Amino acid sequence: MAKNVLVLLLGTNDSQPTDLYQDLQGRTAQAKGEALGVHVEVVFCSGFGQYRVVRKRLSETALPLHAVITEPATVASMELILKDLKSRTGLVLLNAWDPLVATHFAEWSPGFPIGTISMPHLKFGELQGRQVSSVVRPEGRILVVTGPSRSSAAVERLQGLKATIRPDIRVFDTEAGQWSEGEGALAFSAWYGVFKSRQETIDAVVGQSDDLAVGARRAATAVSNPEHARMFAAARYFGVGVVPGFGKERVDDGTLYASIVAPPNAGMAVELLHRYWGEGHPLPQRSFTDVVPYPPSRGGS
């Protein structure tokens, strides 16, 4: 009998994926399920809608639920989902970790699989630091456009970059409110409002996502000061993502100098569950996807 897995991903109020990465997550999970004979149901929703979907799905006894794979929209919704699923089914959390999760894991029924798969945010930053260091001139200056500081991903990526970048390079940073192209442009403009009176040269702009990097470039090359506009046009731009349909194409067409592949991990979660059910392999409490530069020749090693 095929196992039934609910894949609950970040979506809009009309049940659409929030971005291309979430869409890729869903398609990857479905493809892996088809290949392994696992029935995968993908649902996109936001906030407490995730909790409502879980509650409804658990009540459908005609189609028993064997595991949930979810990227929680909020810590609060994650807590509710953990409490509701405990001792009732398996669970894999994607790109989410909180100290309270370990408590739930310790109390989870040994008869159900549980684990997490996350992006290696610190390593993303470390690789960006090496990428930038390999091309920026001595005593160079760079701008890092970070995600929101409330996000542990943004904090870890900045820490990783600062840990590996050459010590002679000066790092400026500006915070975006969200991980979007528009917010990348706004974050750059806010920073440039102070910078524009200075005489320093910016050699590179590092976005913590491809969207942020592209948005920052759009705003940077459109500044009214012609000398600064030429400087930002000559700068090199770095990102994270390489999602087909956006980031990959922006590196291929030269908009971004280099990026780092952030592979979808929902398919990996389906595979780990399948191995547990078929061979009894326990899920790792914490596992991480790989870090791969794009293009490979610009890894900065």
N, C-alpha and C positions, 0 to 999 in steps of 0.2 A: 504493500500500500504506500502510495506516494506521500511524503511529508508536506504539510501545508505551512508556508512561511509568509507572514505579513511584513512587507518592507515599507516602512513609514518614513517619508522624506520631507524636507522643507518645501512648503508650497505656499501659494497665494490663497486668498479667500475663495477663488473660483476653481480650486483644486488643480492648479497648474504649477509646474516646478518654478522655483524662484529664479533659477538661472540655468545656464547650459550645463554646469557641473552637476546640479541635482538631476537634470534630465539624463545625463550620462550615467549617473548612479543607478537610476531606475532601469535604463536599458541594459546596463551591464548585469544587474541582478537577474533580470528576466532571462537574458541569454545564458547565464551560468545555470539557472534553474532548469531551463530546457535541456541543456547539455547533460545535466546530472540526474534528471528525472525527479526534480523537486518542484512542487507547485508553488509558484511565487506570485503573490498579489502585491502590486505597487500602489501606494496611495500617497498623494502629495497634500499636505495641509499645514497650517500654521498654529502656533500657540497651543491653547488648550484643546483645539480641534484634534490634535494628536491623541490626547487622552480619551476624548469621546469616541474616536475610531477604535481604539483598543478595547474600551468597554463594550461597544456594540459587537465587535468581532468575537470577543470571548463568550458572548451570549448565544452565538450561532452554533448550537450543538451539532447541527447536521454536517458541518464542515469543521472538524476539530482543528484547533490551532496548535501547532507543534513548536513554533518559535516566532519571535518578533525581532526584526532588524530595524533599528531606528536611529536617525540623527535628530536628537531632541531640539525643539525650537527654543526652549528655555530650561533653566535649571529646575524651576517649579514644576513644569510639565514632566520633566525627567523623573523627579521624585515621585510624582503620582503614578507614573507608568511602572516604575520599579516596585512600588508597594502593591499595585494591582496584579502584576504578573508573578510576584514571588510565590514559589511553590505551585505554580499553575502551568508554566510553559518555559521554553528556553528564550534566551535574550542575547542579542549582540548590539552593543552601543557603538555608533560610528562617530568619530571626531568629537567625542564628549568624555570628559573625565572630571570628577569632582571628588574631594575627600570622602564625602558621604556615600559615594558609589561603593567604596571598599567595604563599608559597613553592610550594605545590602548584599554584596557578593558573599560575605562571610556567612550570612543567614540564608542564602539561597539553598533550595532543596538539592541534594546531591544527585537526584534523579533527572535533573534538567541542565542542559548546557548553558553556560553564561561566559561572556568575555567582552572585550572592547578592542576596536581597531581604530587607530588614530593616525593623523598625519604627523610626521616628525618635524614639528614647527621649528625647534631649535636648529635642526640640521638644514632646513630651508635657509635660515638666516646665515648659518655658517658657510653654506655654499655660495650665497649671494656675496658674502664678504670676500671670498676667494675670487669669484668672478670679477667683481669690481677692482680688486687689488691687482689683477693681472693686466688691466688696461688703463687705469687712471694714472696720470703723470705724477711724479714726485711732488709732495706737498699739495696734492689736489684737494678739491672740495666736492662733496656730494650731498644731495638731498634725498632723504628717505621719507616716502609717503606711507605712513603706517595705517593699519586698520584701527578701529576704535580701541582705546586703551582698556576698556572693560573686557576685551577679548584676550584670553590667555595666549591665543595664537599670535596676536600682534605683539604682545610683550616678549614672547619667546623668540619670535623671528628677529626682533630688534636686538635682543641679547646675543643671539647667535652671530649676527652680522658684526656687532661691535667686538666680539671675541676673536674674530678671524681677519678683520680688515687690517691692512697695513697701518702701523701706528702713526705714519706721517700724514695720513689722509684725515681731513677734518669732516665730521659728520654733522649735518643739520637734519632735523626731522620735523615733520608736521603731521598732525593726526586727522584722519578722515572719520566722519561719523558712521559710515557704512563701507562695505567692501565693493562699491560700485564705481563705474567710470565717472558718473556725475560728481560723486563725492571726492574722487581723486582730483578733479578739476577745482572743486571748491577748496580743498585742503591746500592745493598749490597756491591758489589766489590769495588765501589768507596769509600764508607764509610770505608770498612775494610782496604783499603790502608793506611789510617791514624791510625785506631784503632790497627792494628796488633802489633805495638810496645808497647802497653800498657799492664798492668797486671790486668785489671778489668775483672770481670766475667759477661757475659750477660746471664740473666735468661730467657728471653722471646724475641721473635721477633714478632712484630705486623704489619701485612700487612693491608693496608686500603682496600684491596680486596683479595679474595682467590688466584687469579692469582699472585699478588705481593708477598703474603706470601709463596706460593709454590716456586716461583722463588728465593726468598731470601733464603729459606731453602736449595734449591739445591746448590746454590753458597756457603752458609755458611758451609755445611757439606763436601764440597770439598776443603776447604782451605788447603794449604800445611803444615801448622803448626799442627802437630798431637794433641797437647794439646788443641789448639783452635778448631780443628775439633771435638774432643770429647765433648768439652763444647757446641758447637752449636748443636751437635746431641742430647745432653741431654736437651737443651732448649725447651720451649714450644712455639708453633707457633699458631697465631690467625689470622683470616681473616674476610671477609665480603662477602656475596654472597649466598652460599649454592645452587647454580644452579645445578639441576640434570644433570649428565654427566660430572661434574668436581668437583665443590666445595663440594657438599654433599658427594661424594665418598672419597674425601681427608680427610674429618673429620672422616668418618666411618672407613677408613683404618688406622687412626692414624697419617697421615702425618701432619694434623693440629689438635691441641688440642681442639679448639672450633672456632665457627664462628657465624655470625648473618645472618639470612635470609633476603635477599633483594627481596621481592616478586615482580613479574611483575605487573604493574599497568595499562597496556593497556586494560585488561578485565574490570577493575574497571571503566575506562573511558567510555567504551561501555555501561556499566550498568547505569552510571549517565546520559548519553544521552538518553537512553531508558526511564528512569524515567521522564526526562524532557518532552519528547514527549508524554508519556502516561499519566502522572499525573501533569505536570506543575511544578515539583520541580526545582528551579533554581540550577545551578551548583555552588559549592563554588569557590570563586576566588582562594583560596589556600587550598588544602587538601593534606594529607600525608598518606603514607602507614604505616603499623604497624612495630614495632621493635620486633623481636622474636629471642632469642638466640638459637643456635643449637650446641650441644644437649641442651634441656631445663634445664637439671640439672647443666649446666655450665654457668648460667646467671650471676653469680657473685653477687647475691643479699644477 
